[in-house]
Amino acid sequence: MRKLHHPRPDEITVEGILYALADPVRMQIFTRLAASECAQNCSQFLNVLEQAPLAKSTLSQHFRILREAGLIRSERRGVELINSTRCAELAERFGPMVQSIISAYERQKIEAAAESAPRTAIDKDAAPV
C-alpha cells in the first residue's frame, strides 16, 4: 500500500486551504469532521449529499484533496482510512482563519435554508409588496 502524504505545517498554504474548501462536498466533509468528537472513516460520508450517495472513488478524491491541503490527517487501519482534522495545527499556523471559514459556511447554510423555507400566511401578509 502507498504511503499517505500529509504536508508538514510549514508546507500548508492559504491557497491550498481555500482551494480544498471551495468545493461544497469537501466543505461539508470538513465541517462534519471538525464537529465530530472522534476520527471517522470515509464510508460514513457516502451520503454527504442529500440528492444521491457519492461513489467511493469520488469520495476518496475529496478526502485526498483535503489531506494534501493539510486540513485532515488520515490513518490506515486495515483496509479503512480513519480521518480527523488538523484544526489545532492549523490554528497554530493561521490563527482563527479556518474556524472563521467554517463559521461563515454554517451561517450561509442557515440563511439559505431560511430563504428556501415555505412562508406561512402570516409571513406573506407581513411581507412588503
Backbone bond lengths (Angstrom), bond angles and torsions (degrees), N, CA, C in turn:
res aa  C-N    CA-C-N  psi(-1)  N-CA   C-N-CA  omega(-1)  CA-C   N-CA-C  phi
1 M - - - 1.454 - - 1.520 109.92 -
2 R 1.291 113.93 145.77 1.445 122.12 -179.76 1.522 111.31 -72.73
3 K 1.327 115.33 144.43 1.458 120.55 176.48 1.522 108.35 -76.80
4 L 1.325 116.50 138.77 1.463 121.64 179.76 1.516 110.20 -81.22
5 H 1.327 116.33 138.43 1.457 120.80 178.51 1.524 110.15 -92.14
6 H 1.321 115.49 124.29 1.463 122.51 173.07 1.527 106.72 -123.54
7 P 1.326 117.11 116.33 1.466 117.54 -179.17 1.526 111.66 -65.24
8 R 1.314 115.32 147.85 1.461 120.26 173.01 1.525 107.69 -67.08
9 P 1.325 118.67 155.21 1.473 120.16 179.93 1.530 113.54 -52.93
10 D 1.335 117.73 -36.99 1.471 119.01 -179.66 1.529 113.08 -73.92
11 E 1.340 117.62 -10.54 1.464 121.63 177.08 1.532 112.51 -92.19
12 I 1.316 117.50 -11.96 1.469 121.51 -178.90 1.525 108.59 -76.93
13 T 1.337 115.76 132.61 1.461 120.05 -178.05 1.528 111.08 -119.19
14 V 1.309 115.08 156.28 1.466 121.12 175.29 1.524 109.35 -60.06
15 E 1.326 116.84 -43.28 1.460 121.32 -179.19 1.523 111.27 -59.80
16 G 1.333 116.95 -42.37 1.461 121.37 179.17 1.518 111.85 -64.28
17 I 1.323 116.15 -41.56 1.468 120.86 178.78 1.522 110.16 -64.21
18 L 1.333 116.54 -47.64 1.464 119.98 -178.50 1.522 111.56 -64.18
19 Y 1.334 117.17 -39.00 1.465 120.36 177.31 1.529 109.89 -61.80
20 A 1.325 116.22 -48.29 1.469 120.27 -177.04 1.527 111.38 -62.59
21 L 1.325 117.16 -38.72 1.461 120.22 -176.72 1.530 113.20 -88.28
22 A 1.324 117.75 -1.05 1.463 120.88 178.99 1.530 111.84 -72.64
23 D 1.309 117.40 -22.27 1.455 120.93 179.36 1.533 109.15 -85.84
24 P 1.332 118.74 129.02 1.470 120.72 -177.46 1.530 114.07 -59.98
25 V 1.321 117.92 -35.47 1.467 120.23 178.86 1.526 109.99 -65.98
26 R 1.334 116.59 -46.69 1.475 119.29 179.79 1.522 110.73 -64.65
27 M 1.323 116.75 -35.90 1.462 119.71 178.25 1.524 110.09 -63.65
28 Q 1.329 117.25 -42.64 1.462 120.49 177.66 1.520 111.22 -63.83
29 I 1.311 117.09 -43.43 1.469 120.88 178.80 1.522 109.54 -59.94
30 F 1.324 116.57 -48.55 1.460 120.46 -176.21 1.532 111.41 -64.97
31 T 1.331 117.88 -42.72 1.470 119.04 -179.30 1.524 111.17 -66.93
32 R 1.335 116.98 -36.39 1.477 118.95 176.41 1.518 111.11 -66.29
33 L 1.327 117.02 -40.60 1.466 119.77 176.93 1.520 111.18 -64.57
34 A 1.328 116.82 -42.13 1.459 121.33 -178.93 1.528 111.20 -64.58
35 A 1.326 117.22 -33.97 1.463 121.28 -179.61 1.528 112.19 -80.71
36 S 1.312 116.91 -16.80 1.463 121.61 -177.58 1.525 111.42 -76.76
37 E 1.304 114.95 145.02 1.461 119.74 178.54 1.524 112.42 -84.20
38 C 1.329 116.92 -11.95 1.461 119.06 -179.13 1.528 109.58 -141.15
39 A 1.314 114.97 164.90 1.464 121.26 178.51 1.524 108.92 -65.97
40 Q 1.325 116.01 152.27 1.465 120.78 -177.27 1.520 110.50 -132.89
41 N 1.338 115.65 151.36 1.461 118.28 177.00 1.523 110.08 -88.40
42 C 1.309 115.62 163.20 1.470 121.88 -175.09 1.524 112.83 -59.27
43 S 1.324 117.61 -38.21 1.461 119.81 -174.34 1.525 112.69 -65.64
44 Q 1.319 118.66 -15.25 1.460 120.76 175.78 1.530 111.36 -72.52
45 F 1.329 117.14 -7.27 1.458 121.66 -177.80 1.529 112.88 -112.20
46 L 1.320 117.91 10.40 1.466 120.44 -178.75 1.526 111.76 -58.30
47 N 1.326 117.35 -32.82 1.458 121.24 -178.98 1.521 111.74 -105.16
48 V 1.323 117.27 36.01 1.461 121.49 -179.94 1.526 110.67 -64.20
49 L 1.324 117.37 -29.02 1.465 121.87 175.70 1.518 108.99 -95.64
50 E 1.308 116.45 139.96 1.460 120.42 179.83 1.521 111.80 -73.36
51 Q 1.336 117.76 -29.94 1.457 121.66 -174.83 1.536 112.20 -67.04
52 A 1.322 117.27 -50.08 1.459 121.03 -175.88 1.523 109.26 -160.16
53 P 1.336 116.20 153.12 1.465 118.30 177.46 1.529 110.85 -66.38
54 L 1.318 115.88 148.42 1.462 121.44 177.28 1.516 109.55 -83.92
55 A 1.318 115.70 147.87 1.464 120.47 173.14 1.532 107.73 -67.80
56 K 1.326 116.79 146.61 1.464 120.12 -179.74 1.526 111.70 -59.01
57 S 1.326 117.12 -36.17 1.464 119.77 -179.71 1.532 110.59 -66.22
58 T 1.324 117.26 -38.85 1.471 121.52 178.08 1.520 109.70 -65.94
59 L 1.307 115.88 -44.73 1.461 120.85 179.06 1.527 110.78 -61.70
60 S 1.322 116.87 -40.60 1.464 120.82 178.24 1.525 111.32 -60.96
61 Q 1.319 116.76 -39.02 1.469 120.05 178.41 1.523 111.20 -65.63
62 H 1.321 117.38 -39.93 1.462 120.34 177.16 1.536 110.63 -61.99
63 F 1.323 116.57 -44.18 1.462 120.21 178.87 1.534 111.04 -65.00
64 R 1.324 117.03 -37.85 1.462 120.49 178.49 1.529 110.50 -61.46
65 I 1.319 116.63 -44.53 1.467 120.01 -179.73 1.518 110.76 -64.62
66 L 1.328 117.99 -42.39 1.464 121.05 177.24 1.531 110.93 -62.40
67 R 1.339 116.20 -40.91 1.466 120.78 -179.87 1.524 111.19 -67.21
68 E 1.320 117.00 -46.31 1.461 120.28 -177.68 1.524 112.43 -70.02
69 A 1.337 117.37 -22.02 1.465 120.98 174.74 1.528 110.69 -79.09
70 G 1.337 116.59 -13.01 1.458 120.70 179.43 1.515 114.01 91.32
71 L 1.324 117.58 10.84 1.465 120.80 -177.86 1.521 113.32 -82.88
72 I 1.331 116.74 -29.81 1.464 119.74 -179.59 1.523 110.78 -130.71
73 R 1.306 114.33 161.40 1.461 122.09 173.52 1.524 106.36 -118.27
74 S 1.327 116.61 132.05 1.466 122.58 179.41 1.514 109.00 -115.81
75 E 1.318 115.16 137.45 1.460 121.21 -179.27 1.517 108.34 -128.87
76 R 1.325 116.05 130.28 1.469 120.23 178.21 1.519 110.05 -76.04
77 R 1.333 114.32 131.05 1.467 121.54 171.60 1.519 105.88 -133.33
78 G 1.308 115.30 98.77 1.459 120.25 -173.85 1.518 109.00 67.87
79 V 1.323 116.47 -124.28 1.464 120.39 179.26 1.529 112.06 -94.74
80 E 1.320 117.21 -3.33 1.463 120.90 -178.11 1.520 111.80 -98.98
81 L 1.334 114.75 155.37 1.454 121.64 170.32 1.521 107.43 -108.19
82 I 1.307 115.84 126.98 1.455 121.60 177.82 1.524 106.61 -102.41
83 N 1.324 116.50 127.95 1.461 121.90 -172.45 1.517 112.21 -116.36
84 S 1.324 114.58 143.29 1.463 121.53 174.26 1.518 107.77 -144.91
85 T 1.329 116.15 159.73 1.461 119.54 -179.47 1.523 110.09 -81.16
86 R 1.310 114.45 163.55 1.462 121.18 175.87 1.536 108.76 -111.55
87 C 1.329 115.86 37.55 1.468 121.67 -173.79 1.525 112.61 -56.13
88 A 1.318 118.17 -40.04 1.468 119.83 -179.31 1.525 110.47 -63.94
89 E 1.331 117.14 -45.27 1.463 120.61 178.54 1.526 111.10 -64.86
90 L 1.335 116.10 -39.32 1.465 120.71 -179.67 1.525 111.07 -67.13
91 A 1.327 116.92 -39.76 1.466 120.66 179.10 1.524 110.36 -65.50
92 E 1.317 115.74 -35.98 1.469 120.27 178.13 1.533 110.82 -63.46
93 R 1.329 116.01 -39.89 1.470 120.47 -176.53 1.532 112.83 -85.92
94 F 1.341 117.32 -39.36 1.463 120.76 -171.84 1.526 114.27 -116.55
95 G 1.315 117.93 5.31 1.459 119.88 -178.76 1.521 110.49 66.83
96 P 1.324 117.15 -141.02 1.471 120.27 -175.36 1.531 114.72 -84.02
97 M 1.322 118.73 9.90 1.465 121.41 -174.44 1.530 112.89 -55.43
98 V 1.317 118.01 -52.23 1.465 120.71 -175.50 1.524 110.06 -65.45
99 Q 1.330 117.51 -42.26 1.462 119.86 178.36 1.524 110.88 -63.89
100 S 1.323 117.51 -35.33 1.474 121.36 177.48 1.525 110.59 -65.18
101 I 1.328 117.38 -38.86 1.463 121.23 177.60 1.529 109.90 -63.84
102 I 1.332 116.71 -44.27 1.470 120.96 178.53 1.524 110.13 -61.58
103 S 1.323 117.45 -45.42 1.468 121.42 -179.41 1.521 111.26 -62.36
104 A 1.331 116.91 -43.22 1.468 120.65 178.88 1.528 110.60 -63.60
105 Y 1.320 117.29 -39.54 1.466 121.63 178.33 1.527 110.54 -63.46
106 E 1.330 116.82 -44.88 1.466 120.80 179.75 1.531 110.84 -62.61
107 R 1.344 117.93 -42.23 1.469 121.19 177.38 1.524 110.28 -62.00
108 Q 1.314 116.30 -42.39 1.468 121.39 179.56 1.526 110.72 -60.59
109 K 1.331 117.72 -42.68 1.462 121.49 178.54 1.526 110.90 -62.70
110 I 1.317 116.94 -42.56 1.469 121.31 179.92 1.524 110.33 -63.75
111 E 1.336 116.26 -44.97 1.472 120.73 179.33 1.527 111.02 -63.30
112 A 1.318 117.20 -42.34 1.465 120.53 179.88 1.523 110.90 -64.92
113 A 1.328 116.82 -38.89 1.467 120.46 178.44 1.527 110.46 -66.49
114 A 1.322 116.95 -39.46 1.468 120.84 179.47 1.527 110.53 -65.97
115 E 1.327 117.23 -38.87 1.463 120.86 179.87 1.523 112.40 -69.08
116 S 1.320 117.05 -33.34 1.459 120.29 -177.13 1.529 112.72 -89.76
117 A 1.328 118.07 -8.41 1.458 121.17 179.73 1.525 109.60 -68.83
118 P 1.321 116.96 141.52 1.466 118.81 178.49 1.528 110.21 -65.60
119 R 1.304 114.84 140.15 1.460 119.65 -178.84 1.516 109.68 -87.66
120 T 1.315 115.99 143.91 1.461 120.47 177.60 1.519 109.08 -82.78
121 A 1.320 116.27 169.52 1.464 120.81 179.23 1.525 110.76 -61.04
122 I 1.320 117.68 -36.58 1.469 121.34 179.16 1.523 109.30 -64.67
123 D 1.338 117.51 -44.28 1.465 121.42 178.59 1.523 110.34 -60.87
124 K 1.338 116.90 -42.10 1.466 120.39 -178.07 1.522 111.03 -64.68
125 D 1.357 116.38 -38.78 1.473 120.20 179.36 1.521 111.41 -67.01
126 A 1.337 117.08 -34.09 1.449 121.56 -176.95 1.535 112.52 -81.20
127 A 1.312 116.57 -16.75 1.470 119.93 -176.42 1.518 110.20 -73.00
128 P 1.354 116.19 139.86 1.464 118.25 176.70 1.520 110.89 -68.54
129 V 1.302 116.63 149.39 1.465 122.21 -176.75 1.502 110.48 -95.88
